[in-house]
Amino acid sequence: MPPTRTTLPAGVANTSIEITVMYPRPVTSTSGPLLGVGPVTMPGHRVVFADREVLGDQAKVVAPASSILLVFPLTEA
């Protein structure tokens, strides 16, 4: 589950405003399992900032990322 989802109250959702990803190491079919970890760095009522790292073999960072997300209320159609 994305870290932002766990910080939002019921009845609200989020969508990406900006996503930045860097790829300093290759990921191949022999890289093994990947793990995404990272905190919400600045929660807000309308905008949330979050960082993420994708870890590969021996917990080496294969893709650091950051995102800015817009928070909005869910409405029934």
Stockholm file with secondary structure:
# STOCKHOLM 1.0

chainA/1-77         MPPTRTTLPAGVANTSIEITVMYPRPVTSTSGPLLGVGPVTMPGHRVVFADREVLGDQAKVVAPASSILLVFPLTEA
#=GR chainA/1-77 SS CCTTGGGSCTTEEEEEEEEEECCCSCCCTTSCCCEEECCEEECCSSEEEEEEEEECGGGCEEEEEEEEEEEEECCCC
#=GC SS_cons        CCTTGGGSCTTEEEEEEEEEECCCSCCCTTSCCCEEECCEEECCSSEEEEEEEEECGGGCEEEEEEEEEEEEECCCC
//
